[in-house]
Amino acid sequence: MNRNLGALVALCHELSKLRVKVGLSDARPALSVRGDLVQRKTWIEIDPSGEWFVWRRDDQACHAADDPAGAAKKIAEYLKARDAGPGEGR
């Protein structure tokens, strides 16, 4: 298995433990994630160096690709904050 794909599969497993909705792209090595099925997707890829999971390219949110559990926690926190409704404390 390709190293990047292996890292994405490990991340997928960790995200599912946190009840994050995860999809695997069939067109490229990437995951789509969202906190709930009605929320918009965020795409997660491995950067060209193979060292980082990357999401939110506007601010280069990332986490080390050799720590899928830590990345999953950061991504779940990001989704929760992003999707919080009014009065839910961002």
N, C-alpha and C positions, 0 to 999 in steps of 0.2 A: 504494500500500500504506500502511496506517495506520502512523504513526511507531512506536508501541509494538510492533506486530506485526513491523515491520522489525527493531527492536532484538532481539526474541525470536528471530527467524530467524537473525540474526547470532550471537547467543549459542549457539543450537543448533549452528551450524556449528563454532564454537570448541570447544564441549564435545565434539563428536564427534571432533575432532582429538585430544582427551585421552582418548579411549576411554570416555567417560561415556555410559551408556545414557540416551537422551533421548526423550521423547514430547511431542507437542503436543496440548493440550487441544482438543477440538472444541466445548466448551461456553463457553469464555472464553479470552481471550488469556493463556495461561500455559503453562509447560513443566513436565513432571515429569522428574526426574532420579534416577538411582541408579547406584552404582558397578558393581553386578552385578545380574543379573535376579532374584536371590533376596533382595536387600536391599529395604528399604522405600523408597517414593518420597518425595522432597522436592519441593514445588511452588515454582516461581519465577514471580513476576509483576512487572509494572512498577507502581511506586507511583502514586497519583493525579496527582502533579505531572509524571509522565513522565520524571523525572530519575534514578530508581534502580531497579535490579533488586533485589528483596526476596525473601528466603527466611528461614525460621526466625523467624516473627513473634514468638515468645516473647522473643527478644533483639534483634530488628530487624537481623539480619545483612543487609547490603546492599552494593552496589557501584554506581558510576556507570554509567548505561545507555549512555553514549557510549564505554564501554571494554569491549566484550564479551570481548576476549581476557583482560583482567585479571580480569573477573568469572568467567570460566570457570576460571581458575587457582584463584581463591579457593574456588569451589564444589567443584572436584575435590579440593582439600585438605580442605575440610570433610567431604566424603563419605568420604574415606580415613580421617580421624580418627574419624568417627562409626561407621564400619563395622569398625574394627580389632578383631580378636579379642583374647582374653587373651594377654598376652605379646608383642603386636605393637607396643607402644609408642604410646599415644595421644598 
